[in-house]
Amino acid sequence: MKWKWDRIISVATLVTSLLALCLVLKKPAPVAQPQAPAAAVANAQSFQEKVQQLEKPKEAGQPPAEVRINADEVSAAIAQAVGTIPAAGQPVAGVPNSSPSSPDAMLGAGQPEIKDYQVSFEGDVAHGQFLTQIAGKDVWVTLAGHLGSKDGYATFDPTEFKVGDLNVPVSLVNDSLQKRLTEQRDRMKLPDNVGGIKVENGELVMTQR
């Protein structure tokens, strides 16, 4: 009788593993809708213009400047930084030339293994979703959490983590994620003119230093 139970357990384990593999390879619901190229270029330019407002000298007696950036503008700026939409200064049909400045200083250089990236904001939570390769397979990774800043560096406190359509307990990945963020500390440094960042009411809020 024991061998029968062992076989049943083995079959159940195999089925569970196959189910988990299918969920990992399955494309999850997108966190944001793709933007048309012309709209993306316009949103990237809007991002640049808003960030440039923080570079203006602060007037005596006035509070630090604050800009609010929506998810489409952030997604477009990332796409421009990694080269998936035309860089600043390159014309797009129906769109005026972009500003000569670049969001690279804000966002950092692109990671070549990232094939696609989406961003959305909901309340005070940031959602990110990207396509990468794991063991030679294209896999979507989704994460959500609270974005903030401390001592001149951006911080991220995760609340959700998914590989494909498979939910992974945050407690299992948070230590590794925070270690990775520490290793990439230089990328997490805020620009000199930015004093703080957070997500509030569905927008990214950046405050002048």
PyMOL commands that set and color helices and strands:
alter all, ss='L'
color gray80, all
select helices_A, chain A and resi 2-25+37-53+71-82+104-107+170-183+185-188
alter helices_A, ss='H'
color red, helices_A
select strands_A, chain A and resi 66-69+116-122+125-134+137-150+153-163+166-167+194-200+203-208
alter strands_A, ss='S'
color yellow, strands_A
deselect
rebuild
show_as cartoon
